[in-house]
Amino acid sequence: MAVNDSLLPPGTHVAAYFRDSGGDEQERSVDQQRREAEAYCARHHLVLVRVFSDEARPGGTVVGREAFEELIHYCRQMAPDLRRRSPEAPAGILLWDLKRFARNTLDNAFFKADLRRRGYELVFLSDNIPSGDIGHVYEAMLEWKAQQDLDDISKDVKRGLSDLVSTRGPDGQYLGLCPGRPPIGFRGEPYTLGTKRDGRPRLVQRWVPDPETWELARRAWEMRVQGASYTEIHQATRLFQSIGCYATFFRNRIYAGTLVHGDHEYEGFVPALVPEAWWEAVQAMRKPRYEHRPRLDSSDYALSGLLYCGLCGRAMKADSVPPREDAGDGYRRRRYRRYTCTGWKQNRDCDMHYLRADVIEEAVYRVLLEEVLLPENLLRILKDARPDDETRQALEHDAERFEANLADVEQVLRRLVDAVERSGYSASLGERLAEREKERSALRVKLAEVRGRLDQAEAEVPLAVVEDYCSNAREVLAQGTLDDVRALLRSIVVRIEVEPEHGTLIYGFP
């Protein structure tokens, strides 16, 4: 028996995620996946409450898949952990198959585990994964196959691209054939490169100078050679929406006429926008800042993923200024860790800028030790989260009412089944039977939610358990490894919002 035929009872609320990789052959793939999911829900009497879809997005990475990120955020928000699931949280997530979820083995394993630990049942509609322990083995084999397919696709794509970009014309010069979005200063124009097997022309893209941005891009390089800052260049040219894009712009060898593809460089690939001397001069300007820069490791930052700017609401990202033997004033500078507001870093539209990592981390630890990690405080949070006597009585009354209504519906269903057995099936009887089954499913869901809230209200956490947790947490903050500290923070801290002079720490019962 397949998993998707047994684990979700009728009336269950579910969400769904769909993806396609783009291209003519997959133009309607997301719509087809959605129709199959809706048919599945109708067949099994499930309630589809939210749909997330990424169109023309590759599965080899989760970066750039906005709907996928929205799905993960939604699921985490509805269920911070298994014990704090919202009554409105869907019980299952419908997915077409493992490849549509993620082809990368690490991404696949991480996000599946994250969702399942929060209580979500993952339903793969087309993979037909068996139930029981063998299902995990079968799923692991599909993950391995998806990764192998991704590797094979990558090899084929790289081989095809290398063959395409290395194509030369009759004069021995590169034709400038390259797929993808051309960089600023160039545009793509169609080029016929032979014919396909069926005789149709094989159309590819050729990079050529763009008359609308060519001189503007050259002006940006000229200003940079003369020592202008990114801000000054941005104000004069407006080539990009974000100032952060200019760093990549000035590192691209294509403006000296050379395409860097994989491990190869193709000199004379396109007409040069600037002389080689200009390109070398600009690279020399950035060497003191970037040479020997250490690879940024987010695990070096305890608050990664928890810290947000209190002014603009955007995330504060881990950032680092590398050490320098001579900072220009004769003094050596050590590595400087900080958290930078992404609004300021990308668009310069926030006054927050950045915070020293050691200062904000020490402040968070101090608040946790002095105000949060106290047994009486955590028990008060748990008590406040429980319904009062009036609410409890209302829940008990709702439970009794749902149970009575469910018993009535069950009795009506038995009578309808008896009528079908006596008189045979008819359209009117079938319609009434379907309506009552749907009503029964809805009542079961409501009754389960009410009973869950009542069970939560009755849960008791002994004082000794809370005291032990607080003692261990304090020890971790004092002398634990960075991984232990990060795990502790994620067990209790929901979000940290900071402003230049103060901040807010949002937390819950661990």
Secondary structure as GFF3:
##gff-version 3
##sequence-region A 1 510
A	DSSP	three_ten_helix	3	5	.	.	.	ID=ss1
A	DSSP	beta_strand	13	19	.	.	.	ID=ss2
A	DSSP	three_ten_helix	24	26	.	.	.	ID=ss3
A	DSSP	alpha_helix	29	44	.	.	.	ID=ss4
A	DSSP	beta_strand	47	54	.	.	.	ID=ss5
A	DSSP	alpha_helix	66	78	.	.	.	ID=ss6
A	DSSP	three_ten_helix	82	84	.	.	.	ID=ss7
A	DSSP	beta_strand	92	95	.	.	.	ID=ss8
A	DSSP	alpha_helix	98	101	.	.	.	ID=ss9
A	DSSP	alpha_helix	105	117	.	.	.	ID=ss10
A	DSSP	beta_strand	121	124	.	.	.	ID=ss11
A	DSSP	alpha_helix	133	165	.	.	.	ID=ss12
A	DSSP	beta_strand	186	195	.	.	.	ID=ss13
A	DSSP	beta_strand	201	209	.	.	.	ID=ss14
A	DSSP	alpha_helix	214	225	.	.	.	ID=ss15
A	DSSP	alpha_helix	230	237	.	.	.	ID=ss16
A	DSSP	alpha_helix	245	249	.	.	.	ID=ss17
A	DSSP	three_ten_helix	253	256	.	.	.	ID=ss18
A	DSSP	beta_strand	259	261	.	.	.	ID=ss19
A	DSSP	beta_strand	264	266	.	.	.	ID=ss20
A	DSSP	alpha_helix	276	290	.	.	.	ID=ss21
A	DSSP	three_ten_helix	298	300	.	.	.	ID=ss22
A	DSSP	beta_strand	307	309	.	.	.	ID=ss23
A	DSSP	beta_strand	316	321	.	.	.	ID=ss24
A	DSSP	beta_strand	336	341	.	.	.	ID=ss25
A	DSSP	alpha_helix	342	347	.	.	.	ID=ss26
A	DSSP	beta_strand	354	356	.	.	.	ID=ss27
A	DSSP	alpha_helix	357	367	.	.	.	ID=ss28
A	DSSP	pi_helix	368	372	.	.	.	ID=ss29
A	DSSP	alpha_helix	375	385	.	.	.	ID=ss30
A	DSSP	alpha_helix	389	423	.	.	.	ID=ss31
A	DSSP	alpha_helix	427	458	.	.	.	ID=ss32
A	DSSP	alpha_helix	463	479	.	.	.	ID=ss33
A	DSSP	alpha_helix	482	492	.	.	.	ID=ss34
A	DSSP	beta_strand	493	498	.	.	.	ID=ss35
A	DSSP	beta_strand	503	507	.	.	.	ID=ss36
###
